[in-house]
Amino acid sequence: MSLDNLIKSSYGIEDCLFALHEFDRERALKSLIAAEEEGIGFAEFIQKHKDYLQSKNCSTEHIEKQIKRVKKIESYFRLD
């Protein structure tokens, strides 16, 4: 799966919330790995998330909240 598709699939379909469900977290982690493998820097990785959320017409407030989650490493792992 491409990096863009992994990013897209790491969000809820209806609510565009980042990595809240197990499958979303799995794809989020895969997207982080794919970005590294493709030589994508963190700033570009974040921008790809912003671009996706903007394409879904999310509000600025929603985008800011989701980007905070994207930047938190614990978002990518299963909750213990």
Salt bridges, closest charged atoms under 4 A:
ASP4 OD1 - LYS48 NZ 3.23
GLU22 OE2 - ARG78 NH2 3.98
ASP24 OD1 - ARG27 NH2 3.14
GLU61 OE2 - LYS65 NZ 3.36
